[in-house]
Amino acid sequence: MQHSNTQDTLVGLFVASGIAALFFMSMQISNLGTFNEKDNYTITADFENSGGLKVKSAVVIGGVRIGRVTAITLDQKRFRSVVKMSIEPQYNNLPDDTSASVFTAGLLGEQYISLEPGGSDTPLKNNGKIEITQSAVVLEELIGQFLFKDKDAEKK
């Protein structure tokens, strides 16, 4: 009976260490384990449609993650999506004419914000606002436009 308890304990430790390793790997892959907002600065951008963007979605420039989405709210006066982003401090030199677009990673991937720096010499300040934005492309809208376009062509 004693042999069985030792074997059960070893199997339990093996399973627990496997779960811990999977958790560690998932945090490394998603980059959530290294994300620290202590010295980050905040910028916002308004979009007509933020699509499937989520809190903690990546903010990238040229494919490099420079921050994360921290909040998505609705401007009740203009009925636009207001996206708040936390940008890492080493990227605090973004020009104030930077543009923001919502893109999708792959055909069915999750959405992220891509920033395109402008040519201004004035940097965006903490709590600054990106004025030039491009909303998410909604697949259902594209399909609807395609279907209605075909029906209009048949009528002519």
ZADO-1210 file (C-alpha; in nm, 4 decimals, padded with zeros to 6 digits):
<atoms>
<atom x="00.0000" y="00.0000" z="00.0000" code="MET" pos="1"/>
<atom x="00.2901" y="00.2354" z="00.0774" code="GLN" pos="2"/>
<atom x="00.4311" y="00.1892" z="-00.2737" code="HIS" pos="3"/>
<atom x="00.1008" y="00.2981" z="-00.4261" code="SER" pos="4"/>
<atom x="00.0900" y="00.6230" z="-00.2225" code="ASN" pos="5"/>
<atom x="00.4427" y="00.7167" z="-00.3324" code="THR" pos="6"/>
<atom x="00.3574" y="00.6434" z="-00.6926" code="GLN" pos="7"/>
<atom x="00.0338" y="00.8497" z="-00.6670" code="ASP" pos="8"/>
<atom x="00.2284" y="01.1402" z="-00.5177" code="THR" pos="9"/>
<atom x="00.4873" y="01.1300" z="-00.7966" code="LEU" pos="10"/>
<atom x="00.2156" y="01.1191" z="-01.0645" code="VAL" pos="11"/>
<atom x="00.0388" y="01.4122" z="-00.8936" code="GLY" pos="12"/>
<atom x="00.3606" y="01.6165" z="-00.8868" code="LEU" pos="13"/>
<atom x="00.4253" y="01.5344" z="-01.2520" code="PHE" pos="14"/>
<atom x="00.0743" y="01.6459" z="-01.3526" code="VAL" pos="15"/>
<atom x="00.1005" y="01.9648" z="-01.1418" code="ALA" pos="16"/>
<atom x="00.4374" y="02.0550" z="-01.2962" code="SER" pos="17"/>
<atom x="00.2923" y="01.9918" z="-01.6431" code="GLY" pos="18"/>
<atom x="00.0019" y="02.2278" z="-01.5739" code="ILE" pos="19"/>
<atom x="00.2416" y="02.4922" z="-01.4397" code="ALA" pos="20"/>
<atom x="00.4588" y="02.4590" z="-01.7515" code="ALA" pos="21"/>
<atom x="00.1540" y="02.4976" z="-01.9809" code="LEU" pos="22"/>
<atom x="00.0461" y="02.8088" z="-01.7892" code="PHE" pos="23"/>
<atom x="00.3956" y="02.9587" z="-01.8161" code="PHE" pos="24"/>
<atom x="00.4142" y="02.8846" z="-02.1896" code="MET" pos="25"/>
<atom x="00.0709" y="03.0353" z="-02.2561" code="SER" pos="26"/>
<atom x="00.1708" y="03.3544" z="-02.0721" code="MET" pos="27"/>
<atom x="00.4910" y="03.3783" z="-02.2769" code="GLN" pos="28"/>
<atom x="00.3121" y="03.3202" z="-02.6074" code="ILE" pos="29"/>
<atom x="00.0429" y="03.5783" z="-02.5360" code="SER" pos="30"/>
<atom x="00.2993" y="03.8286" z="-02.3989" code="ASN" pos="31"/>
<atom x="00.0721" y="03.8956" z="-02.1016" code="LEU" pos="32"/>
<atom x="00.3290" y="03.7871" z="-01.8506" code="GLY" pos="33"/>
<atom x="00.5747" y="04.0610" z="-01.9470" code="THR" pos="34"/>
<atom x="00.3257" y="04.3454" z="-01.9914" code="PHE" pos="35"/>
<atom x="00.3834" y="04.6129" z="-01.7278" code="ASN" pos="36"/>
<atom x="00.1793" y="04.9346" z="-01.7304" code="GLU" pos="37"/>
<atom x="00.3770" y="05.1152" z="-01.4600" code="LYS" pos="38"/>
<atom x="00.5615" y="05.3673" z="-01.6821" code="ASP" pos="39"/>
<atom x="00.3397" y="05.3437" z="-01.9909" code="ASN" pos="40"/>
<atom x="00.1609" y="05.6411" z="-02.1381" code="TYR" pos="41"/>
<atom x="-00.1971" y="05.6519" z="-02.2628" code="THR" pos="42"/>
<atom x="-00.3400" y="05.7584" z="-02.5972" code="ILE" pos="43"/>
<atom x="-00.6939" y="05.7339" z="-02.7351" code="THR" pos="44"/>
<atom x="-00.8526" y="05.7029" z="-03.0777" code="ALA" pos="45"/>
<atom x="-01.2154" y="05.7201" z="-03.1953" code="ASP" pos="46"/>
<atom x="-01.3459" y="05.4660" z="-03.4461" code="PHE" pos="47"/>
<atom x="-01.6816" y="05.4416" z="-03.6214" code="GLU" pos="48"/>
<atom x="-01.6637" y="05.0674" z="-03.5620" code="ASN" pos="49"/>
<atom x="-01.4058" y="04.8899" z="-03.3468" code="SER" pos="50"/>
<atom x="-01.5280" y="04.5485" z="-03.4694" code="GLY" pos="51"/>
<atom x="-01.4109" y="04.2580" z="-03.2556" code="GLY" pos="52"/>
<atom x="-01.1375" y="04.4560" z="-03.0835" code="LEU" pos="53"/>
<atom x="-01.0990" y="04.3567" z="-02.7183" code="LYS" pos="54"/>
<atom x="-00.9305" y="04.4882" z="-02.4080" code="VAL" pos="55"/>
<atom x="-00.5695" y="04.3574" z="-02.4098" code="LYS" pos="56"/>
<atom x="-00.5626" y="04.3472" z="-02.7922" code="SER" pos="57"/>
<atom x="-00.2199" y="04.4370" z="-02.9284" code="ALA" pos="58"/>
<atom x="-00.1169" y="04.7810" z="-03.0529" code="VAL" pos="59"/>
<atom x="00.1549" y="04.7428" z="-03.3172" code="VAL" pos="60"/>
<atom x="00.3770" y="04.9453" z="-03.5464" code="ILE" pos="61"/>
<atom x="00.5371" y="04.7587" z="-03.8354" code="GLY" pos="62"/>
<atom x="00.4460" y="04.4251" z="-03.6776" code="GLY" pos="63"/>
<atom x="00.6110" y="04.5087" z="-03.3432" code="VAL" pos="64"/>
<atom x="00.3867" y="04.5162" z="-03.0360" code="ARG" pos="65"/>
<atom x="00.4304" y="04.8499" z="-02.8595" code="ILE" pos="66"/>
<atom x="00.1287" y="04.8408" z="-02.6301" code="GLY" pos="67"/>
<atom x="-00.2170" y="04.7084" z="-02.5511" code="ARG" pos="68"/>
<atom x="-00.5774" y="04.8238" z="-02.5613" code="VAL" pos="69"/>
<atom x="-00.6835" y="04.9060" z="-02.2044" code="THR" pos="70"/>
<atom x="-01.0462" y="05.0167" z="-02.2524" code="ALA" pos="71"/>
<atom x="-01.3167" y="05.0396" z="-02.5185" code="ILE" pos="72"/>
<atom x="-01.6083" y="05.2708" z="-02.4486" code="THR" pos="73"/>
<atom x="-01.8882" y="05.4397" z="-02.6408" code="LEU" pos="74"/>
<atom x="-01.8972" y="05.8155" z="-02.6972" code="ASP" pos="75"/>
<atom x="-02.2677" y="05.8714" z="-02.6277" code="GLN" pos="76"/>
<atom x="-02.2791" y="06.2031" z="-02.8149" code="LYS" pos="77"/>
<atom x="-02.1226" y="06.0922" z="-03.1420" code="ARG" pos="78"/>
<atom x="-02.1946" y="05.7183" z="-03.1095" code="PHE" pos="79"/>
<atom x="-01.8374" y="05.6234" z="-03.1853" code="ARG" pos="80"/>
<atom x="-01.6117" y="05.3690" z="-03.0212" code="SER" pos="81"/>
<atom x="-01.3388" y="05.5268" z="-02.8046" code="VAL" pos="82"/>
<atom x="-01.0338" y="05.3033" z="-02.7692" code="VAL" pos="83"/>
<atom x="-00.7839" y="05.3746" z="-02.4926" code="LYS" pos="84"/>
<atom x="-00.4329" y="05.2339" z="-02.5437" code="MET" pos="85"/>
<atom x="-00.1377" y="05.1933" z="-02.3109" code="SER" pos="86"/>
<atom x="00.1928" y="05.2421" z="-02.4947" code="ILE" pos="87"/>
<atom x="00.5288" y="05.1263" z="-02.3583" code="GLU" pos="88"/>
<atom x="00.7548" y="05.4166" z="-02.2497" code="PRO" pos="89"/>
<atom x="01.0344" y="05.3529" z="-02.5010" code="GLN" pos="90"/>
<atom x="00.7847" y="05.4351" z="-02.7814" code="TYR" pos="91"/>
<atom x="00.6894" y="05.7784" z="-02.6443" code="ASN" pos="92"/>
<atom x="00.8053" y="05.9588" z="-02.9595" code="ASN" pos="93"/>
<atom x="00.5044" y="05.8833" z="-03.1830" code="LEU" pos="94"/>
<atom x="00.4270" y="06.1853" z="-03.4053" code="PRO" pos="95"/>
<atom x="00.1005" y="06.3665" z="-03.3289" code="ASP" pos="96"/>
<atom x="-00.0230" y="06.2956" z="-03.6837" code="ASP" pos="97"/>
<atom x="-00.0007" y="05.9173" z="-03.6340" code="THR" pos="98"/>
<atom x="-00.2957" y="05.7224" z="-03.7783" code="SER" pos="99"/>
<atom x="-00.4631" y="05.4159" z="-03.6256" code="ALA" pos="100"/>
<atom x="-00.6384" y="05.1299" z="-03.8057" code="SER" pos="101"/>
<atom x="-00.8143" y="04.8190" z="-03.6795" code="VAL" pos="102"/>
<atom x="-00.6822" y="04.5089" z="-03.8582" code="PHE" pos="103"/>
<atom x="-00.7423" y="04.1368" z="-03.8319" code="THR" pos="104"/>
<atom x="-00.4582" y="03.8874" z="-03.7897" code="ALA" pos="105"/>
<atom x="-00.5406" y="03.6329" z="-04.0607" code="GLY" pos="106"/>
<atom x="-00.8837" y="03.5439" z="-04.1974" code="LEU" pos="107"/>
<atom x="-01.0360" y="03.4378" z="-03.8652" code="LEU" pos="108"/>
<atom x="-00.7757" y="03.5845" z="-03.6293" code="GLY" pos="109"/>
<atom x="-00.8243" y="03.8343" z="-03.3535" code="GLU" pos="110"/>
<atom x="-00.8175" y="04.2063" z="-03.4189" code="GLN" pos="111"/>
<atom x="-00.5474" y="04.4537" z="-03.3229" code="TYR" pos="112"/>
<atom x="-00.4644" y="04.8208" z="-03.3722" code="ILE" pos="113"/>
<atom x="-00.1937" y="04.9121" z="-03.6185" code="SER" pos="114"/>
<atom x="-00.0375" y="05.2562" z="-03.5854" code="LEU" pos="115"/>
<atom x="00.1169" y="05.4353" z="-03.8826" code="GLU" pos="116"/>
<atom x="00.3480" y="05.7188" z="-03.7744" code="PRO" pos="117"/>
<atom x="00.3110" y="06.0477" z="-03.9604" code="GLY" pos="118"/>
<atom x="00.5759" y="06.3042" z="-04.0461" code="GLY" pos="119"/>
<atom x="00.5208" y="06.5583" z="-03.7700" code="SER" pos="120"/>
<atom x="00.8060" y="06.6618" z="-03.5411" code="ASP" pos="121"/>
<atom x="00.5669" y="06.7039" z="-03.2462" code="THR" pos="122"/>
<atom x="00.5195" y="06.3830" z="-03.0417" code="PRO" pos="123"/>
<atom x="00.1875" y="06.2604" z="-02.9024" code="LEU" pos="124"/>
<atom x="00.1688" y="06.3476" z="-02.5358" code="LYS" pos="125"/>
<atom x="00.0375" y="06.1323" z="-02.2516" code="ASN" pos="126"/>
<atom x="-00.3447" y="06.1241" z="-02.2774" code="ASN" pos="127"/>
<atom x="-00.3141" y="06.2469" z="-02.6374" code="GLY" pos="128"/>
<atom x="-00.5621" y="06.1601" z="-02.9103" code="LYS" pos="129"/>
<atom x="-00.5055" y="06.0075" z="-03.2526" code="ILE" pos="130"/>
<atom x="-00.7256" y="06.2002" z="-03.4962" code="GLU" pos="131"/>
<atom x="-00.6790" y="05.9907" z="-03.8128" code="ILE" pos="132"/>
<atom x="-00.8461" y="05.6496" z="-03.7798" code="THR" pos="133"/>
<atom x="-00.9721" y="05.3701" z="-04.0019" code="GLN" pos="134"/>
<atom x="-01.2423" y="05.1446" z="-03.8598" code="SER" pos="135"/>
<atom x="-01.2516" y="04.7677" z="-03.8660" code="ALA" pos="136"/>
<atom x="-01.3660" y="04.5952" z="-04.1821" code="VAL" pos="137"/>
<atom x="-01.6722" y="04.3921" z="-04.0901" code="VAL" pos="138"/>
<atom x="-01.6926" y="04.0735" z="-04.2978" code="LEU" pos="139"/>
<atom x="-02.0728" y="04.0665" z="-04.2866" code="GLU" pos="140"/>
<atom x="-02.0908" y="04.4176" z="-04.4364" code="GLU" pos="141"/>
<atom x="-01.8553" y="04.3199" z="-04.7189" code="LEU" pos="142"/>
<atom x="-02.0622" y="04.0113" z="-04.7991" code="ILE" pos="143"/>
<atom x="-02.3815" y="04.2200" z="-04.7929" code="GLY" pos="144"/>
<atom x="-02.2317" y="04.4769" z="-05.0306" code="GLN" pos="145"/>
<atom x="-02.1178" y="04.1999" z="-05.2632" code="PHE" pos="146"/>
<atom x="-02.4624" y="04.0356" z="-05.2659" code="LEU" pos="147"/>
<atom x="-02.6493" y="04.3620" z="-05.3249" code="PHE" pos="148"/>
<atom x="-02.4025" y="04.4614" z="-05.5973" code="LYS" pos="149"/>
<atom x="-02.4749" y="04.1333" z="-05.7814" code="ASP" pos="150"/>
<atom x="-02.8523" y="04.1891" z="-05.7548" code="LYS" pos="151"/>
<atom x="-02.8173" y="04.5424" z="-05.8943" code="ASP" pos="152"/>
<atom x="-02.6116" y="04.4069" z="-06.1856" code="ALA" pos="153"/>
<atom x="-02.8825" y="04.1467" z="-06.2657" code="GLU" pos="154"/>
<atom x="-03.1516" y="04.4162" z="-06.2885" code="LYS" pos="155"/>
<atom x="-02.9653" y="04.6076" z="-06.5614" code="LYS" pos="156"/>
</atoms>
